[in-house]
Amino acid sequence: MTYRHVHGVRYGEVDAQRVVYNAHYLAWCDDAVEEWLASLEDDLDVAALGWDFMLRRAVIEWLGSTGLRDHVEVEVGVGRWGTASFDLWFTGRVADRPAFTATITYVGVRLGSTETMATPAEVRTLLGDPVAAPPP
């Protein structure tokens, strides 16, 4: 299963070169995950499961620039399930032009702590089996 989130680039996200400042790309990944989980909240209440997750590692590759008022489509999917950790892949495009790819490793934790916790079966079921990221 994958999810798509569209982000409209705002003035405050561009730098003096009129392109998006690099840190914003990871924020867009975060937004995509948040919206994906929100779209599932009728079926998934992670707080009731006592589970949360934290970023452990992020790898990003820029493939092209994005600028003011571009609409960046961020697609996200599960790349790997571990016991407590998992990878999500991301691809970002502006129309038919690739902008970035990323892989973020998260680790499951008990809600309100940093104590490692296995990912609940309910989360795995709703986010789906790992799928390969589409080519950039």
PEHU-V866978 format. One record per pair of residues at least 24 apart in sequence whose C-alpha atoms are under 8 Angstrom apart, sorted by the first residue. I is the first residue (numbers start at 1). J is the second residue. If there is no record, write none. Layout:
BEGIN
i=[I | I]
j=[J | J]
END
This chain:
BEGIN
i=[1 | 1 | 1 | 1 | 1 | 1 | 1 | 2 | 2 | 2 | 2 | 2 | 3 | 3 | 3 | 3 | 3 | 4 | 4 | 4 | 4 | 4 | 4 | 5 | 5 | 5 | 5 | 5 | 5 | 6 | 6 | 6 | 6 | 7 | 7 | 7 | 7 | 8 | 8 | 8 | 8 | 9 | 9 | 9 | 9 | 9 | 9 | 9 | 10 | 10 | 11 | 11 | 13 | 14 | 14 | 18 | 18 | 19 | 19 | 19 | 19 | 20 | 20 | 20 | 20 | 28 | 29 | 29 | 29 | 32 | 32 | 32 | 33 | 40 | 43 | 44 | 44 | 44 | 46 | 47 | 49 | 50 | 50 | 51 | 51 | 51 | 51 | 51 | 51 | 51 | 52 | 52 | 52 | 52 | 52 | 53 | 53 | 53 | 53 | 54 | 54 | 54 | 54 | 55 | 55 | 55 | 55 | 56 | 56 | 56 | 56 | 57 | 57 | 57 | 58 | 58 | 58 | 58 | 59 | 59 | 59 | 60 | 60 | 60 | 60 | 61 | 61 | 61 | 62 | 62 | 62 | 63 | 63 | 63 | 63 | 64 | 64 | 64 | 64 | 65 | 66 | 66 | 70 | 71 | 77 | 77 | 77 | 77 | 78 | 78 | 78 | 78 | 78 | 79 | 79 | 79 | 79 | 80 | 81 | 81 | 83 | 83 | 84 | 84 | 84 | 84 | 84 | 84 | 85 | 85 | 89 | 90 | 91 | 91 | 91 | 98 | 100 | 101]
j=[77 | 78 | 127 | 128 | 129 | 130 | 131 | 75 | 76 | 77 | 78 | 127 | 32 | 36 | 75 | 76 | 77 | 32 | 36 | 73 | 74 | 75 | 76 | 31 | 32 | 35 | 73 | 74 | 75 | 71 | 72 | 73 | 74 | 71 | 72 | 73 | 74 | 69 | 70 | 71 | 72 | 66 | 67 | 68 | 69 | 70 | 71 | 72 | 68 | 69 | 68 | 69 | 68 | 67 | 68 | 67 | 68 | 65 | 66 | 67 | 68 | 65 | 66 | 67 | 68 | 74 | 74 | 76 | 90 | 74 | 75 | 76 | 76 | 126 | 126 | 122 | 123 | 126 | 123 | 111 | 120 | 110 | 111 | 108 | 109 | 110 | 111 | 117 | 119 | 120 | 108 | 109 | 110 | 111 | 112 | 106 | 107 | 108 | 109 | 106 | 107 | 108 | 109 | 104 | 105 | 106 | 107 | 104 | 105 | 106 | 107 | 104 | 105 | 106 | 102 | 103 | 104 | 105 | 102 | 103 | 104 | 100 | 101 | 102 | 103 | 100 | 101 | 102 | 99 | 100 | 101 | 98 | 99 | 100 | 101 | 97 | 98 | 99 | 100 | 99 | 94 | 99 | 94 | 95 | 127 | 130 | 131 | 133 | 127 | 128 | 129 | 130 | 131 | 130 | 131 | 132 | 133 | 130 | 124 | 130 | 118 | 119 | 108 | 109 | 116 | 117 | 118 | 119 | 118 | 119 | 133 | 133 | 133 | 134 | 136 | 136 | 136 | 136]
END
